[in-house]
């Protein structure tokens, strides 16, 4: 939660803060710690792609209603995002599996890629790779991998369900089915904050809500924007409050973390 709170800082700094705190708390290297977040993002991206597939299967008309030219253009962008994300997912998973099951081959590939670099850089890359490989061991752990997958499904399912009470608050529940919150989530959390990772997702989160609610489902733009503002305040507000409580409880200083110039 402290790491998620730190996403209010530029450049998605929260990801590095989470890795840094985990490395200190569990006494492991930063690169091994960052590998766990790397795998978490792999699960997240896979779940988002699954949500997009479900949305396209059960609500295909949502992406082609209204102005045909505009909506078909949106559909094309969603499909492009899906294809790029799927390719990235596949590459990450295959290379992670290669590091675990055919480490010698993976090291040879990395060695070939770093051939032009100075020897000191090569040694550092190999050192980081070895440490990073340790954080990817969950791929070999069937039980741990299964539990992580189940937890990811529960987390994203919770995200979908928590959107719906705001439908009731804004009186748009009569116009939109529960499944529509999945599309709002995919466009808001997945596409827009991935393409435009602003500090605290400010702006990109709201634009995703307006695109989904107004551009796809025809909700008035003012209502869609208001929904985005309130939804963002709920999500980030809860995150910041809980993160601040834990930061105080654990005596964590983000300033001290920022002063660590070389966590690797």
C-alpha positions as CSV (number, residue, x, y, z in Angstrom):
1,X,0.0,0.0,0.0
2,X,2.9,2.3,0.6
3,X,4.2,1.5,-2.9
4,X,0.8,2.2,-4.4
5,X,0.6,5.5,-2.5
6,X,4.0,6.4,-3.9
7,X,2.5,6.2,-7.4
8,X,1.4,9.8,-6.7
9,X,5.0,10.6,-7.5
10,X,6.2,10.9,-11.2
11,X,7.4,8.1,-13.4
12,X,5.4,5.4,-11.6
13,X,7.9,5.6,-8.7
14,X,5.7,3.4,-6.6
15,X,6.9,0.3,-8.4
16,X,10.5,1.0,-7.3
17,X,9.4,2.0,-3.8
18,X,7.6,-1.3,-3.4
19,X,10.6,-3.3,-4.6
20,X,12.9,-1.3,-2.4
21,X,10.7,-1.8,0.7
22,X,10.3,-5.5,0.0
23,X,14.0,-6.0,-0.4
24,X,14.7,-4.3,3.0
25,X,11.8,-6.0,4.8
26,X,12.6,-9.5,3.5
27,X,16.4,-9.0,3.3
28,X,16.7,-9.9,-0.4
29,X,18.3,-8.0,-3.3
30,X,16.5,-5.2,-5.0
31,X,16.6,-6.9,-8.4
32,X,15.1,-10.1,-6.9
33,X,12.4,-8.0,-5.2
34,X,11.7,-6.2,-8.4
35,X,11.3,-9.5,-10.2
36,X,8.3,-10.3,-8.0
37,X,6.6,-7.1,-9.2
38,X,7.6,-8.0,-12.7
39,X,5.7,-11.2,-12.4
40,X,2.8,-9.4,-10.7
41,X,2.5,-7.1,-13.8
42,X,2.5,-10.2,-16.0
43,X,-0.5,-11.6,-14.1
44,X,-2.2,-8.1,-14.3
45,X,-1.7,-7.8,-18.0
46,X,-3.0,-11.3,-18.6
47,X,-6.1,-10.6,-16.5
48,X,-6.8,-7.4,-18.3
49,X,-6.5,-9.2,-21.7
50,X,-8.9,-11.8,-20.4
51,X,-11.4,-9.0,-19.3
52,X,-11.1,-7.4,-22.8
53,X,-11.8,-10.8,-24.4
54,X,-14.9,-11.3,-22.2
55,X,-16.1,-7.8,-23.0
56,X,-15.7,-8.3,-26.7
57,X,-17.5,-11.6,-26.6
58,X,-20.5,-10.6,-24.5
59,X,-20.8,-6.9,-25.3
60,X,-19.3,-6.5,-28.8
61,X,-22.0,-3.9,-29.6
62,X,-20.5,-1.6,-27.0
63,X,-17.5,-0.9,-29.2
64,X,-19.5,-0.2,-32.4
65,X,-22.5,1.7,-31.2
66,X,-23.2,5.4,-31.8
67,X,-21.0,7.0,-34.5
68,X,-19.7,4.1,-36.5
69,X,-16.5,5.8,-37.7
70,X,-15.5,6.9,-34.2
71,X,-16.4,3.6,-32.5
72,X,-14.8,1.4,-35.1
73,X,-11.6,3.5,-34.6
74,X,-11.8,2.9,-30.9
75,X,-12.3,-0.9,-31.5
76,X,-9.2,-0.9,-33.7
77,X,-7.2,0.8,-30.9
78,X,-8.5,-1.7,-28.4
79,X,-7.6,-4.6,-30.6
80,X,-4.1,-3.1,-31.2
81,X,-3.6,-2.7,-27.5
82,X,-4.7,-6.3,-27.0
83,X,-2.3,-7.6,-29.7
84,X,0.7,-5.6,-28.4
85,X,-0.1,-6.6,-24.8
86,X,-0.5,-10.3,-25.7
87,X,2.8,-10.3,-27.6
88,X,4.5,-8.6,-24.6
89,X,2.9,-11.1,-22.2
90,X,4.0,-14.0,-24.3
91,X,7.6,-12.7,-24.6
92,X,7.9,-12.0,-20.9
93,X,6.5,-15.4,-19.9
94,X,8.7,-17.3,-22.3
95,X,11.9,-15.4,-21.4
96,X,11.1,-15.8,-17.7
97,X,10.5,-19.5,-18.2
98,X,13.8,-19.7,-20.2
99,X,15.6,-18.1,-17.2
100,X,14.2,-20.8,-14.9
101,X,14.3,-24.0,-17.0
102,X,17.1,-23.3,-19.5
103,X,19.2,-20.8,-17.7
104,X,22.3,-21.6,-19.6
105,X,20.7,-20.8,-22.9
106,X,19.2,-17.6,-21.5
107,X,22.6,-16.5,-20.2
108,X,24.1,-17.2,-23.7
109,X,21.4,-15.0,-25.3
110,X,22.0,-12.2,-22.8
111,X,25.7,-12.5,-23.3
112,X,25.3,-12.1,-27.1
113,X,23.1,-9.0,-26.6
114,X,25.6,-7.3,-24.3
115,X,28.7,-8.1,-26.4
116,X,29.2,-4.4,-27.5
117,X,29.3,-3.2,-23.9
118,X,32.4,-2.8,-21.6
119,X,33.3,-5.8,-19.4
120,X,32.3,-4.0,-16.2
121,X,28.8,-3.4,-17.6
122,X,28.6,-7.1,-18.7
123,X,29.5,-8.3,-15.2
124,X,26.8,-6.0,-13.7
125,X,24.2,-7.3,-16.2
126,X,25.0,-10.9,-15.4
127,X,24.9,-10.2,-11.7
128,X,21.5,-8.5,-12.0
129,X,20.2,-11.4,-14.2
130,X,21.2,-14.0,-11.6
131,X,19.5,-12.0,-8.8
132,X,16.5,-11.3,-11.0
133,X,16.2,-15.0,-11.8
134,X,15.8,-15.8,-8.1
135,X,12.7,-13.6,-8.0
136,X,11.2,-15.5,-10.8
137,X,11.2,-18.9,-9.0
138,X,7.4,-18.8,-8.6
139,X,7.2,-20.0,-12.2
140,X,8.7,-23.3,-11.0
141,X,6.4,-23.4,-7.9
142,X,3.1,-24.9,-9.1
143,X,1.2,-24.2,-5.9
144,X,2.6,-20.7,-5.5
145,X,1.9,-19.9,-9.2
146,X,-1.7,-21.2,-8.8
147,X,-2.4,-19.2,-5.6
148,X,-1.0,-16.1,-7.3
149,X,-3.3,-16.6,-10.3
150,X,-6.3,-17.1,-8.0
151,X,-5.5,-14.0,-6.0
152,X,-5.1,-12.0,-9.2
153,X,-8.6,-13.1,-10.4
154,X,-10.1,-12.2,-7.0
155,X,-8.4,-8.7,-7.0
156,X,-9.5,-7.8,-10.5
157,X,-13.0,-9.2,-9.9
158,X,-13.2,-6.9,-6.8
159,X,-12.1,-4.0,-9.0
160,X,-15.0,-4.7,-11.4
161,X,-17.6,-5.0,-8.6
162,X,-16.5,-1.9,-6.7
163,X,-17.2,0.2,-9.8
164,X,-20.9,-0.7,-9.7
165,X,-21.9,1.1,-6.5
166,X,-20.8,4.4,-8.1
167,X,-23.3,3.6,-10.9
168,X,-26.0,3.7,-8.2
169,X,-24.6,7.0,-6.9
170,X,-24.8,8.6,-10.3
171,X,-28.1,7.0,-11.3
172,X,-26.7,5.3,-14.4
173,X,-27.3,1.8,-13.2
174,X,-30.6,1.6,-15.0
175,X,-28.8,2.3,-18.3
176,X,-25.7,0.1,-17.9
177,X,-25.3,-3.6,-17.0
178,X,-22.7,-4.8,-14.5
179,X,-20.6,-6.1,-17.4
180,X,-20.1,-2.5,-18.6
181,X,-18.0,-1.8,-15.5
182,X,-15.5,-4.3,-16.9
183,X,-15.1,-2.2,-20.0
184,X,-14.7,1.0,-17.9
185,X,-12.1,-0.8,-15.9
186,X,-10.2,-2.1,-18.9
187,X,-10.2,1.3,-20.6
188,X,-9.4,3.3,-17.5
189,X,-7.0,1.1,-15.6
190,X,-5.4,-0.8,-18.4
191,X,-5.2,1.2,-21.6
192,X,-5.1,4.9,-20.5
193,X,-2.9,4.7,-17.4
194,X,-0.6,2.3,-19.2
195,X,-0.2,4.5,-22.3
196,X,-0.1,7.7,-20.2
197,X,1.3,6.9,-16.7
198,X,0.7,10.3,-15.1
199,X,1.5,10.8,-11.4
200,X,-1.3,9.2,-9.4
201,X,-3.0,8.5,-12.8
202,X,-4.4,12.0,-12.7
203,X,-6.0,12.9,-16.0
204,X,-5.4,9.5,-17.7
205,X,-7.8,7.8,-15.3
206,X,-10.5,10.5,-15.9
207,X,-10.0,10.4,-19.7
208,X,-10.6,6.6,-19.6
209,X,-13.8,7.0,-17.7
210,X,-15.1,9.7,-20.1
211,X,-14.1,7.6,-23.1
212,X,-15.9,4.5,-21.8
213,X,-19.0,6.1,-20.3
214,X,-19.6,8.9,-22.8
215,X,-17.8,7.6,-25.9
216,X,-19.1,4.1,-25.8
217,X,-22.3,4.0,-23.6
218,X,-23.6,7.5,-24.4
219,X,-23.7,8.8,-20.8
220,X,-23.6,12.6,-20.7
221,X,-20.0,13.9,-20.7
222,X,-20.5,15.9,-17.5
223,X,-21.8,12.9,-15.7
224,X,-19.0,10.7,-17.1
225,X,-16.3,13.2,-16.0
226,X,-17.9,13.5,-12.5
227,X,-17.9,9.7,-12.2
228,X,-14.2,9.7,-13.1
229,X,-13.4,12.3,-10.5
230,X,-15.3,10.6,-7.7
231,X,-14.0,7.1,-8.7
232,X,-10.4,8.4,-8.8
233,X,-10.9,10.0,-5.4
234,X,-12.3,6.8,-3.9
235,X,-9.5,4.6,-5.3
236,X,-6.6,6.9,-4.8
237,X,-8.0,8.4,-1.5
238,X,-8.3,5.0,0.1
239,X,-4.8,4.0,-1.2
240,X,-3.2,7.2,0.1
241,X,-4.9,6.9,3.6
242,X,-4.0,3.2,4.1
243,X,-0.5,3.8,2.6
244,X,0.1,6.7,4.9
245,X,-1.0,4.7,8.0
246,X,1.4,1.9,7.1
247,X,4.2,4.3,6.3
248,X,3.9,5.8,9.8
249,X,3.5,2.4,11.4
250,X,6.6,1.0,9.7
251,X,8.5,4.3,10.1
252,X,9.1,4.6,6.4
253,X,10.4,7.8,4.8
254,X,9.9,8.3,1.1
255,X,12.6,11.0,1.3
256,X,15.1,8.6,2.6
257,X,14.2,6.1,-0.2
258,X,14.6,8.8,-2.8
259,X,18.1,9.5,-1.5
260,X,19.1,5.9,-2.2
261,X,20.7,6.6,-5.6
262,X,21.6,3.1,-6.5
263,X,19.1,0.5,-5.1
264,X,20.3,-2.1,-7.6
